Amino acid sequence: METTDAFAGLECVDCGAAVGAAESHRCPDCGGSLDPTYDYGAIEIDHETLADRPFDSQWRYAELLPFPRESAVTTAEGATPLVDCPDLADELGVERVLIKDDGRNPTGSSTDRGASVAVTAAAEHGASDVALPSTGNGGQAAAAYAARAGLGAHAYLPSRSGFTNKAMVNVHGGDMNVVGGRFGDAVGAFAEGRDEHDDWYSLRSFDTPYRHEGAKTLFYEIAEQLEWSVPDAICYPTGDGVGLVGLAKAATEVRKLGLTDDLPALYAAQASGCAPIVEALDEGRDEHEPVEHPDTICGELEVPAPAGSQRVLEAIRETDGGGVATDDPDILEAAVRVAQSTGLELIPSAAAAASGAWELAERGEFDGDETVVIVNTGSGNKEADVLRSHLMGQGV
Ligand SMILES: [Zn+2]
């Protein structure tokens, strides 16, 4: 297996056991989720080194990833724009609002980052097939990267997932399993499928150490695009927690390497119909309690028992951030307002971060001189029907 120089192996998030990189998934001692570790002293990277590289893909930060660019399964994901939105800054009463438009990834979502790194790991481990349950975008991304690597892909998506997600799994040649019900049902069907096929390599969030690892690159880019100043706040739409866990780790790493001085306050944005992380924050708990009847139009956020909740809660508390949940109509309204005032297209689930930013501004969480980044984790095109139906409800 070809790895980068500083990559030191894997560490169990639960029991702290150090595990070699040959281990592919969970901790052999306790079953906890694993996290890549690095010898940071061996990483030679500075502002100038990076400035000399083209801004062309997340693999320009390969020193901070487990695998070198030469062996990466990549379709040039990442390197997405950070767009200034002065009208939104006026509305929120802050100095600057920027939207990190990760909808402009190869399959139209942030999940491409983690899928690229995790499918690279699968190929390095000699897997023939990858499999995962997903709310939608993750399945589409996995099918795309598996196709690129010549691997089989088995995706389990709940029937409520978007048409584009399901269609594109098929288009990439993946095995698309539509599971009646919601995300929990898809997880169950995936577990049954895996029991029958012990050679399937799981790409389920936090089963593989590499999806949350790939999610780190989003923060490296934001920091570099702001010339290595750190935004005061980042609002991130939060489902299973992969994205926010990656953000938090990346922010700590670049500070450790002396590339930045600060950490951003991290805010998890959820929908009121499924907000286990916001509820845990409000109630002062260290872990979520599963949402019994999740119900939101934001399919990517309908994760009633997020596997990453403990780490997300820890990151929010460490960075003095917070959580915010808003109602579906407000979320769709935010998507439309952003589309009409900035020209950018947010997927409804990511519009929860915009709607959440408005709510946080109303609560007085931001100061007038602050810079706020809203992350758009998916292209609005994927769910144009949902966005347009909101307009129809207004009689347009
Ligand atoms: Zn362990």
Boltz pocket constraint, residues with backbone or C-beta under 6 A from the ligand:
constraints:
  - pocket:
      binder: B
      contacts: [[A, 12], [A, 13], [A, 14], [A, 15], [A, 16], [A, 17], [A, 27], [A, 28], [A, 29], [A, 30], [A, 31], [A, 32]]
      max_distance: 6.0
